[in-house]
Amino acid sequence: MNNKVTPTHKERSLHDDDFIVSKTDLKGRILYGNRIFIELSGYSEHELLNSQHNVVRHPDIPRGIFQLMWNMLSKKKEMFAYLKNMSKDGGFYWTFGHVTPSYDDRGNVTGYYSVRRKPKAEAISVITDLYRAMLEQERKAGAQDAPNASLNYLNQFLEQRGESYEEFILSL
Ligand SMILES: Cc1cc2nc3c(=O)[nH]c(=O)nc-3n(C[C@H](O)[C@H](O)[C@H](O)COP(=O)(O)O)c2cc1C
């Protein structure tokens, strides 16, 4: 659905007390979005429900970040990430998000759940530079190798800082 949307420079900001919530099935199809998620997206609830979550994907986010997200989720781990999302009109909003599996009472993963908050401006400045460098690696590597190329870059970046991904993200 978002393939036809052209990104613009129109930025929307979250309020300090906003929580953006969405829930998906195991394949990342949206099953629920709270009011603020729907409003910021610019889509109707009807358009969002049952769409893939990449409906709000912004091209400035490296594919490697989503690969990392799905790798972590497949290991039943939670993941924190700074995500820039794109609205229906091409505008964008930055979030600091937490994605985690949801379980049934037998411990089986039934889907995924995400809560996002307003990020700090200083964090976005660090992340923008990092993602730009990761995207550069993806461009050089070509479509097929893009996620691995940018994840290699991210791993080297973390190694140089002597931090795990989580330590780095939570320190921003
Ligand atoms: C619970 C949950 C929340 C997600 N939230 C977002 C989001 O806010 N923005 C986004 O671009 N992708 C989000 N994703 C990841 C998408 O499912 C998808 O992997 C990503 O947009 C990349 O899509 P693509 O590989 O088709 O380009 C989320 C996934 C899950 C499971």
The ligand as a Tripos MOL2 file, in Angstrom:
@<TRIPOS>MOLECULE
LIG
   31    33     1     0     0
SMALL
NO_CHARGES

@<TRIPOS>ATOM
      1 C1          4.8930   -5.5710   16.5030 C.3       1 LIG1
      2 C2          5.6190   -5.0410   15.3070 C.ar      1 LIG1
      3 C3          5.7170   -3.6680   15.1130 C.ar      1 LIG1
      4 C4          6.3800   -3.1390   14.0060 C.ar      1 LIG1
      5 N1          6.4300   -1.7770   13.8720 N.ar      1 LIG1
      6 C5          6.9900   -1.2580   12.7730 C.ar      1 LIG1
      7 C6          6.9890    0.1420   12.5820 C.ar      1 LIG1
      8 O1          6.5270    0.9260   13.4240 O.2       1 LIG1
      9 N2          7.5520    0.6140   11.4470 N.ar      1 LIG1
     10 C7          8.0950   -0.1980   10.4860 C.ar      1 LIG1
     11 O2          8.5620    0.2940    9.4630 O.2       1 LIG1
     12 N3          8.1120   -1.5410   10.6610 N.ar      1 LIG1
     13 C8          7.5820   -2.0710   11.7750 C.ar      1 LIG1
     14 N4          7.5990   -3.4330   11.9430 N.ar      1 LIG1
     15 C9          8.3650   -4.2710   10.9930 C.3       1 LIG1
     16 C10         7.5650   -4.6340    9.7420 C.3       1 LIG1
     17 O3          6.8060   -5.7950    9.9970 O.3       1 LIG1
     18 C11         8.5180   -4.9150    8.5430 C.3       1 LIG1
     19 O4          9.4200   -5.9540    8.8820 O.3       1 LIG1
     20 C12         9.3260   -3.6760    8.1280 C.3       1 LIG1
     21 O5          8.4890   -2.5710    7.9490 O.3       1 LIG1
     22 C13        10.1600   -3.9220    6.8730 C.3       1 LIG1
     23 O6          9.3250   -4.2870    5.8420 O.3       1 LIG1
     24 P1          9.8670   -4.7470    4.4090 P.3       1 LIG1
     25 O7         10.8860   -5.8080    4.6740 O.co2     1 LIG1
     26 O8          8.6840   -5.2280    3.6730 O.co2     1 LIG1
     27 O9         10.5020   -3.5140    3.8000 O.co2     1 LIG1
     28 C14         6.9710   -4.0050   13.0530 C.ar      1 LIG1
     29 C15         6.8790   -5.3820   13.2320 C.ar      1 LIG1
     30 C16         6.2310   -5.8960   14.3450 C.ar      1 LIG1
     31 C17         6.1600   -7.3980   14.5340 C.3       1 LIG1
@<TRIPOS>BOND
     1     1     2 1
     2     2     3 ar
     3     2    30 ar
     4     3     4 ar
     5     4     5 ar
     6     4    28 ar
     7     5     6 ar
     8     6     7 ar
     9     6    13 1
    10     7     8 2
    11     7     9 ar
    12     9    10 ar
    13    10    11 2
    14    10    12 ar
    15    12    13 ar
    16    13    14 ar
    17    14    15 1
    18    14    28 ar
    19    15    16 1
    20    16    17 1
    21    16    18 1
    22    18    19 1
    23    18    20 1
    24    20    21 1
    25    20    22 1
    26    22    23 1
    27    23    24 1
    28    24    25 2
    29    24    26 1
    30    24    27 1
    31    28    29 ar
    32    29    30 ar
    33    30    31 1
@<TRIPOS>SUBSTRUCTURE
     1 LIG1         1 GROUP 0 **** ****
